[in-house]
Structure formats: C-alpha cells, structure tokens
Amino acid sequence: MAGTESTLRILRRLLASGLTARAERLLARLHPADLGPLLSALTPEETRTVIDLLFRQHRAADTLRELPPELLPQIFEALGDERIAQVVARLEVDDMLEFVERLPEERREAIEALLPEDKRTELEKARLYPEQSAGRLMTTRFLALDEKMTAQEAIDTIRASGDDQEAITYLYVVDEKRHLRGVVPLRRLVAAPPERTCAELMIENPIHVRAAADQEEAAQLVARYNLLAIPVTDDEGRLLGVITVDDVIDVITEEATEDMYHLAGLHDEDRVFSPPTAAMRQRLPWLLLNLGASFLVAYVIGIFERTLEQSVALAFFMPMVSGMAGNGGIQSLTVITRGIALGEIEFSSGLRAVAKEFGVAVGVGAVTGVVAGALAWLWQGNPFLGVVLAAAMLVTMATAGILGAAVPLLLKTLGYDPAVGSGVVVTTLTDLFGFAFFLGIATFMLDRLA
C-alpha cells in the first residue's frame, strides 16, 4: 500500500507540473494491474491525461481491463465516446463484451457505432450465447492446425501467425470441416520429425466444453484436469474458440465471490467502492428478512417466559447455545456449498455428506457440551444447570450439522442456487431449535434449577 501511495503522489506532482514525459516513463514501469488502483484515485482531468499517455504506449486497454468493475463508471465519465471506442476495439471479444455491458445505457449504442465493423460483428456473435456461458468467455484468437499438416508445416504456420494469437500452449487439430479432432502439445510438435503429420502426433478426444455450457463447468474442467486452456465447440463438435486459464481464474474468483456474498445475504454488485446508497439498497432487503426471523426467534423465547422468570441463570447461557449452534451450522453449510460449487457432491452422495456432517456435529456437540456444562456447574454451583446446558448443546449442535448440510442440498435439488439465502435460513433455524431445546429441557427440569 505504501508503494502505491508513494507512486500516486509522484504521478500527481508530475501531472500538476506538466512533466508529462516523466509521467509517461513512470507509467511505463508499472504493470497494468498496478495502474488500476492509481486511476481510481485521480481526478477526471488527471485520468484523461493518464489515458492519453497510456494510448501512446498502447496500454490503455490492458490497464482498464484490470480495473475493478465498480470503478469503471468514473473512468467512463472522464473519457469521450471515441476514446472509449478505441479502448474497446483493442480488447479480446470476451473482455470487449464485458466492458461494453458496463457502459451507461445512454452511451452504449453511440460507442458501439464507433467500433470497426469486424469488432461489431464479433460483439453481435458473442451476444448470441447465453449469459455466463462458455461461449461468452472464449476468445476467438487461437491457432488451429489441419490434421493433414506435417510438423514442419505446423511450425511454419505458428511462426507466420506472429503475435496475432493468444499465448500458444496447446495446438488444436481440426479436419476440413473444423471439427475438433485432437490436441498437439507444442513440445511434442517441436521434437517430432518434420514429416510426421498432426494426425499422428495429436492426442485424440481432448477435454472440451460446449459453447452453451455454463462458464462454471468450463472452470471445473480446467481445474480438474490441470489444463492451461480448454477448447470450446458447438453442438456438432466444430471448434469455435478457446478459454484460457486467466479467464478461468476470473470465473473461479467471480463464482467464489458470488457464493460468499450469497451466504452473507449480499448482492453480487456490492463491492468496496460501490456508492453507499446502492450498497444500502442491496443490503436492506436481506437485513429486513433477518429482522423478521429475529422476531420469530423472540416469539419462541417468549413461550418460555415463566421458565426464565424462575431461573434467571438460564439467560446467561442462551447466547452461548445460539452462537455455538449458529457457528456449527455455518461450518457445515460452507463445506457443503463448496462441494456443490466444485462438483464434488451429487444427489447420490448427498446423504453420505449429510451423515458425515451429522457425525462431526455430534462429536463436537458432545465435547463442547461437557466443557460448557462443567463450567456452568462451577460458576452457578448447580450441577443440573450443567446437565441442561450440556444436553442442549449436544442436541442443538447435531441439529445444526444436519441443517447446514441439508439446506443447500435441498435448494440444489429444487433447482435454486444453494448459496442464496442458505445462511439466513440455517442461522434462523439453528436459533429456533437451539432456544427451543435449551429452554424446553430447562422447563422439564425446572424444579431442579429453581
């Protein structure tokens, strides 16, 4: 952070003094990923100057691509339509599509009209694929080799392509109708005799994904098989594009953030630099729902009002029962939700996962219950209070384990995102059952507690 702040101060001084040549040299030493945070701290006039300097270095597109999405609106305000169109035109189709969708609606049509015709065509084709699909994530800049090519011809083709393609890691082999036939690792191609054909060198039936498949499926395949890229095909097996590992990392980050936010009842667009009013609008519905659930819990506690009046000490331990059950439920929920997200859990293995979480919860509940009960006995001098607390802790933790595992699996079975609302549901239910078990057992043994 200190390095970024120091660089920012130097950059602003250079811009204020009109020393743009020195500012340009400073920018040239920075990686695009490090330039993003600097742009977010500049004024609109400073931003325009920096973008102009980056255009001279042909780095504007790479830099803006690294910016957090919530910072793009202030960058758009500082740039004219033509400048934005120039940035968009230098992006890959997947980045271009994402960038255009972030543009203000009132400017989007005008900016798209300024794009070169080939870029507009690419954009229109990409929009034909469903949102969050592999087709929208793929790049169409890739190198495909004909299966009849010799190794030497393939090497000559790679050499002739220059820097027009994505970083070449795998070479995909196609037939005359562009059906995906196989993949040739670059290392194998270089080491092969010049006269060997690509069909002889290729690995047949490579891992691939359909263009209409969800982008999360593509990310899972890349992670499962340790790939650096994965080809994308249409329904007839024709090669359409390639998804590279850098895009997969973005998908994994996006999906992990989405699940994390949903578990906490947050909206996907609620980020560090989001406007306060927007963040409030996005958070308020879930918090109001949680407030309603809290009243339900309060109602359950009210049922046992007489029990609490006769044994005030019970109130000391209610937050403990609720907190332990809630934490246990969220732990099970997190493990199961992660397993679902990574494709580790299917319906057939769901019951086994629930049983495992139940067993863990019973063990944890037994240990924590004995410890809590013993401490309650020592503190209050009543062994029966310790028994009540230990029994309630055991039953409540076991229930929390089942709920934390079963709720996301049930939501998935019903066709819903298992992360959406699971946290609120599990927390509310564990509080309800926790207080009901604790105060119910205490009511049964009230004559021993009073």
N, C-alpha and C positions, 0 to 999 in steps of 0.2 A: 504494500500500500504506500509506503514511504517513497519508493522509487517512482510510482505513478504520480504522486502528488508533486514530487520534485520536477519530473518531466513536464507536467502540466504547467507549473509556474514558469519554467523556462520557455515553453512554447508560447504562452500568452505574452510574455515580455517581448519575445521576438516579433510576434504579430503586431503588438502595440507600437513597436519601434519601426515597423515597416521593413524589417530584415527578413523578407520572405525567402531569400536564397538560403540563409542559415536555417530557417524553419523547415525548408524543404529537405535539407541534409539531415536534420534531426528526425523528420518523419521517415526518411529512407532507412534509418537504422532500426526502426520499430517494426515488429511483426503485426500483421493486420489484427490479430486477436488482442494485441495490447493497445491498438489505436482506438478500438471501440469505446472503452471506458473514458478515454480522453475526449472524444467527440461529445459524449453525454454531458460534459461539464463546461462546454464552450457556449458562448453567446451565438445567436443566429448569424451575425456578421462574421465572427471568427470561424464558425462552421463552414460558411460559404468559401472563405479563403482557404481553409484546410482542404476542402473537397477539390477546389481548383488545383491546389498543389498535388493532391493525390492523382488527379486526372493526368497531370503531366507525367507522373510515374506509372500510369496505367494500373493504379492500385485501389481506386475508389470502390469498385465493385467488390473486391475481396474484403475491404475494410467494412463496408456497410453490411455485408453478409454476416460478419461476426458480431454485429450489434445485437443486444437483447431486443426482442420484438417490441417491448413496451417503450423503448427509446426511439423507435422509428418515426412516430408522429412528429416529434420536434425536429428531426432531421428533414422530413418532408416539408415542414413549414419554411425551413431555411433554403430550400432548393426550388428552382423553377421546374416547369414540366419538361423542358428539353434536357436539362441536366439529369433529371431522374430517368428519363427515357434512355439516355446514354449509359447510365449505370445498369439499368435492366437489360439492355441489349448485350452486355458483356457477361451476363450470368448464364450458367447452365439452366436447362429448361426446368429442372426441379426447383432450383433456387429462384428462378425467374417467376415461377408460378406462385411460390410462397410470398415473394416480395410484392408482386402485383396485388395479391389479395389483402395485403396490409395497407395498401394505398387508400386514402379517403375516397369514398364512392363518387363524390362530385368531381374528382380529378382523374379517376381511373380511366375513363373512356378516352379523354383527351391525351393522356400519356401513352396509352396503347396505340393510338392512331399515329404517334410519332415513331413507333418502333419500325425497324426494317420489316419488309413483307415476310421474309423467311422466319423471323422471330415471332411475328404474329401467328403464322401458321403453326409453329411449334407449340405456342401457347394454347391455341384452339384445340389441337390434338390432345394435349395433356389434360385439358378440362373434360374430355370425353370419359376419362376414367373416374371411378367413384372417389370421393374424398377419403383420405387416409389409406389409399390403396397403393400397391407396389408400382402401378403404372405412373402414379404421380411422383413417386420417389426416384424413379430410374433416370439415368442420363442416357441420351441417345448418341453421345460421342463415345464410341467404342470401336474396336477393331475386330472384324470377323474374317476368318480365313476360309477359303473354299477347300473342301475335303480333298480335292484333286491336286492342290498346290504341293510342290516339293518344299522341303525345309529351306532350301536356298531362296526360292520364290517368296516364301513367307517372311524370311528375314529381310529381303529387299522391300517387301510391302511395308513392314514395320518401319524401316529406315525412311521410306518415302513419305510416310504419314507425318513425320516430324512431331511437332508439339500439338497437333490438332486433336489428339485423343486424350482421354483420361489416362492417368498413370497405368501403364500396362503391367498387369500381374498375371492374368490368365488370358489365353488366346482362345476364343470360342470358334469352333469349326461348324460350318453350315453346308448344306447341299445347295443345289442350284435354285431351289425354292425358298432358301433361307430357313429351312427347318434346322433347329439345333441338333447337332449330331454328337458333339463331344467337346472336350476342352484339352488344350495342349499347354502345359506349364512352360513358361519361357525358357527355363533352364534346360528342359528336355529338348526343346527345339534347337537351341544353340549347340547342344552337344551331339545332335543327330547327324548322320551322314547327309550331305546336301541333296541326294537324290531321293531320300525317304519322303513319302507323301504324308500330309497331315492326317489322313485317314488311318495310316499305320501308326502314327505317333500319339494320336489322341486317346484320352480316357473317355470311354463311352458312357452314355446316360449320366451326365453331370447333374448335380443338385441344381434345381431351378425353381422358379416361382411364377405363377400366373400373374398377368398384369392386373386382374381384377381382385386378387387376393389382398387381404389386409396387410398393411405395412408391418404390423407386429409379427405376422407369420414369417415374412422375409427376414426380420431381425432375429427371430428364434432359430431359423435355419442357419444363418451366418454364425450365430453363437454356438449352436450345437455341433456343427461340422468344422469349426475353426477356419472359416473362409475369409478371404480378403475382399471378395466380390461375389455377387450371385447374379446369373443371367435371368432376364425377365422375358417370358414368351406369351404369345396369345393362346387361345384355346386349341389351335391347330398345331402348336409347337414351333411356330416361327419366332425367331429371335427378334425382340423389339428394342431391348436396351439392357443396361447393366446397373445394378445397385452396388455402390462401393461401400467399404467399411466405414468411411467417415460419415456417410448418410445414415448408416445403421446405428452408429453411436448416437447420432442426434435422435433417432427414433427411440432407442432404449432410454435416453435421458428424458425425452418427452413423455414416454409411457410411464416411467418411474415417477416423474413429477405428477402426472395425472392421477396415478393411484394414490400417491402420498397425499395430494390435495383432497381427493375424494374421501379418503379415510378421515381427514380432519374437517370435512364439510366445507371445503374451499372451492372456489371457481378456478378453472384452468388458467384464466387470464389475470388472476390476482398475483402480481409479481412485486418485487422490491420497489420499482419505480412507477408502479401504477398510481394514477391520481387517487387521492384519498376518498373522494366522493364515489368513484367507481368501485373501489375496494369495499366501501361500506355497503353499497347496493348489493354486491356479490356475497358478502358475508352475512348480512342481516337475515335472510330467509332461514338459513340453517340454524342461526342462533335463536330465532323465534321458535323454530321447531323444537330445539333443545329446551327452551324455556317451558313450552307446553309439556314436554316429557318430565321436566323437573316438578311441575305441579302434580303430575300423576304419581311421582315418587313421594311427594309430600302427602298426598292423599293416603297412600299406603301406610306411611308413618303415623298419620292421624288416627288410623284404625286402632293402633296400639297405644293411644294416649294414656289410658289408665295404667298400662304396664310401665310406661316411662315415669308416671307420677309416683308409683310405688317403689321404683328402683331407678333413681336418678343416675346412678353409676353407669347404666346401660348407654346413656347418651354420650359418655366419654369414648366409647368404643365403636359407635356407629360409623364415624368417618373411616376408621381403620378397616372395617368389614367392606364398606363400599369401595374404598381406594384399592385394597388388595384384589377384590373381585374384578374391578374395572381394569387394573393393570394386567391381571391374568388373562382376561378376555381379549384385550387388545393384542397381547403377545400371540395368542393362538390365531387371532384374526390376521395379524400381519404375516405369520408364517404361511397360512393357507392362501391368502391373497397373492403372496409372492409366487407360491407354487402354481396357482392358476394362471398368473400372468406369464410365467415361463413355460407353460405347457407341461409341467411336471405332474399335475393331477388331472385325471379324467374322472368321469362319473363312476367308472368301475372301481377306481382306487379311492374314491371319496370316503366311503365308510371306514376303510382302514386308516385314513388320515384322521377322521373324527375320533376313532378308537384310540389312536396314539395320543392325540391331544388330551383326551379324557384321562388316560392313564398318567400322563405327565401332570395334569391339573390335580388329580387325586394325591399323587405323591407330594407335590408342592403344598397342597392344602393341608395334608397331614402334618408335615414338618412345621409350616408357619402357624398352624392351629395350635400345636403343642407348645411352641415357643410363646405365642401370644397368650394362650391360656395360663401358662405358668407365670408370666409377668403380671397378668391381671390379678391372679391369686395373691401374689406377693404384694402388689400395690394396694388392693382393696381388702385383702385379708379374708376373702370369701372363696373357697375352692369351687363352689357351684357356679360362680360367675366365670371362673376359668373354664369350667366344663362347657358352659353355654357358648362362650366365645370360640373355644376350640372346635366344637361340633358345627357351629355356624360357619366357621372359616373353611372347614373341610367340605361341607355340602355346597357352600357358595362358590368356592374355587372350582370344584368339579363341574358345577353348572356353567360357570363362566367359560371353562375349557370347551364344553360341548357347544355353547352358543357361539363362541369365537370361531370355531371350526365349521359349524353347520350353517350359519347365516350366509357367508359368502358363497358356499357351495349351493345353497338353495337359490340364491339370487342368480347364480350362473345357470342353474338348471332351468330357471324360469325365463332365461334369455336377457337378463339385466347385467350391467357391469357390476361385478362383485364388490368393487371398491366403493361404489356410490351409496352413501348412507349407511354402510355397514358399521362404521364407528359409532354413529349416533344410536343405531338400533341396539348394538351389543352393549354399549355403555348404559343405556336406559334399562334394558332387560336385566343386566347384572345388578344394577342398583335396586330394581324392584325385588328381584329374588333374594338379593343379599339382605335387605332390610326385613323382608317377609320372613326369611329363615331365622335370622338373628332374633328378631322380636317375637316370632312365633315360638321358638324354643324357649326364650326367656319367659313368655307368658305361661307355658306349660310347667315351668319350674319356678314360678313366681314366689310361691310360699317359701322356697329355699333361698331366694335372693333378697326378699324384703328385710 
